Amino acid sequence: MAGSQHRISVVGTGYVGLTTGACLARLGHRVTCVDIDAEKIASIEAGRMPIYEEGLAEIVQSGQLSGRLTFTTDLIGSVKGAEFVFLCLPTPADEDGFADLTAIRKVAQELRGNLDPGCVLVNKSTVPVNSARMISELLGSDDIAVVSNPEFLREGSAVQDFLNPDRIVVGADSPIAGEKVGALYLGARCPVLVTDPVSAESIKYMANAFLAMKISFVNQAAEFCDAVGANVIEVMKGLGFDPRIGATFLSPGPGWGGSCFPKDTRALVASARAVDRPMTMIEEAIRSNEIHIDRTAALILDAAGKTGKSHPKIGLLGLTFKSNTDDTRESPALAVIRRLVGHSVELVAFDPLATTVSIDGMTRVRSIDDALREADVAAILTEWPVFAELKPHDFSGLMHGKTIVDARYLLDSESFANAGFRVISIGR
Ligand code: UGA
């Protein structure tokens, strides 16, 4: 590995930046992570991670101990002598759905004239097509190659995904710079696709849009199964044996969400309309996701209505957008709960990691038992393993009612039926 370790600056310590920096240090590179948020940097240096991400704290700590991973708020200082500068900056949706590139523009302007000749600027932020070109213009130097290197990290398994990628995509006008970036991922046993920047930027959007569309399809299939009496879980199992479809990412749920799919699908839709090639399938995937969230909420309200009580209590399990993360951004669980607020119901919710979120009209409690106690209806909204392990006796001693809406298809409905419970899921 000698000679293959490089000096790298990673700008932005969100979940992508921090994971990227720590993992690059794990691969042997000398990495400085930089962020404008001094409090965040101090906290990371002291071993407190800004987000929950499995294995991240450990890998950050080992990087610090090895001396290969350092943190700073000094952007210009961090890029002195750097051979590669990674941009891992937020690109939130603006009011028209387009990705807001303010943070990227600002950093690129600050870096102008401050990068060493030959330095490669690697953009990992999810950005619209042609952003590499825009960054290059802002940097204003022919000596600096700008390379697009989208990330495919899933929250909750970002460290694993970084260290065992299924592919590395590099978009570069200069093939040499592209090869150099691909070579940073030491030991990765996966295809490395070196292509042009516009194609690399498109791959990221298309991948997320395709995955979101897949879940919208699965959830619509669940609604069809519901109407005709089929079991969506069996149906998806049957589909999954076909390698052209694949057995993963076929779980029905309350709808898709998170910090990426909603933002990226909206950005792709906006970009596609802007070039007069509307991606109507993605528009429909977004629309049907909203309808599916409505249906999930309606199912819970219907179960609450059937209790005959004037103000039934609903015990809600799960607030994060998926399990193994503390992230509630655009969480379908919260979207469902917001649709329940204002109806004549009492809402009590528990989540293992979302311990700060608050919604007017909902009380957050500290345990599953507290959420289920005296509940007339229970609803599972996030697929936490601890919810999948629940047995009928965990509910029966606490709940008043006998109805559980299982929006994540976790419970074995037969054993619950034998214990006198009705487990309801769309299409099962
Ligand atoms: C997603 C992509 O999967 C990553 O490849 C990508 O790098 C990342 O966005 C990003 O752009 O940074 P993530 O947002 O962490 O990752 O979440 P996913 O695991 O993809 O789940 C997204 C949503 O779909 C969640 O609400 C999840 O519950 C839902 N989902 C997923 C289902 O309802 N069913 C499934 O079978 C899978």
Residues whose N, C-alpha, C, O or C-beta is under 5 A from the ligand:
A	BS01	UGA	E151 F152 L153 R154 E155 I215 F249 L250 S251 P252 G253 G255 W256 G257 G258 S259 C260 F261 F321 K322
